[in-house]
């Protein structure tokens, strides 16, 4: 099953636009987008294939941690994780 996973990490300094762009580039292969410019956090939403929500988060965290290192961001703790299936995502985005 395809899952959309959102992860957020929080820390102690403001994230710059260039860092968010680098993170977005690093998660792009997983249909990912990144956020965080001007905040004390950075995050990404990406797609993964998994049997259940817990496994989806586990897989996404590995991708996220690699992307964070590739982008040169600090390895802050992940403070938020959320999953949606493709069906749930369509309903949320389109308000069907």
N, C-alpha and C positions, 0 to 999 in steps of 0.2 A: 504494500500500500504506500502511496506517496503522501508524505507529510510536509507541511510548511512549519518550520521551527524558528522561533524568535528567541534570541539570547541577548542579554544585556550584562555588561560588566561595569562596575563602579569603582572609582578611585579618587585620587587626591589632587588632580590638576585638570585644567581645561583642555579639551581635545580640539585640535586645529583642523581646518578644512582639509588640508593635505593628507592628514592621517586618516580621515574618513574616506577620502578618495582611494587611498592605498588599501584600506580594508575592503572597500567595495570591489576593487580589482581582484583582491585575493579570494573573495567568495563568489565571484561572477560565474565560475564554472558550475556552481550549484544553484544557478538561477537566483543568486543572492543580491541583496541590497544592504547598505550600511547606513547607520545614523550616529549622531553624537556630537556634531560640530558645536562648539561653544558651551558644552556641558561637562560635568564631571563623570561622564559615562560614555561608553561606545557600545554599539550593538549591531547585530546583523539578523536578517531573516533569510533563510535558505531552504531549499527543498532537499529532502532525503527519502530514500526508500527504506521502510522498516515494517515489521510485523505489528508493532504497537507503539504507543506514545512514549513509553519509557525508553525503548530501544531507539526511537527517532531522536530523542534528546541526547542520548549517549553518543550516537553517530554525529549529530550536529555539533556537540561540544568538541569532539576531536577535530572536525573541520574548522571550527571557530578558533580553537587554540593554535592550529597551524597557520590560519589566516592572520591572526593577531601577531604571531612571530614574524611572518612574512612582511606584514605592514610596519613592523618596528614599533608596535604599540606596547605599553607596559602590560604585563601579565596580571591584570587585576582579577579579583574574584567575580565569578558569574553570580549575579544577584537575582536574575529573573530568567525563567524559561517558560515558553508557551508553545503548544502545538495545536495545529489544525489539520484536518484531513483536507484533501482537495474539495470534497463536497461541502464541508463546513466553510472553507475559504470562499467558495463561490457564493454561498449564502451571505456571508459577512460583507464581502466586497460589493455585491449587487443588491443586497437587501431584498432578496426574492421572497 
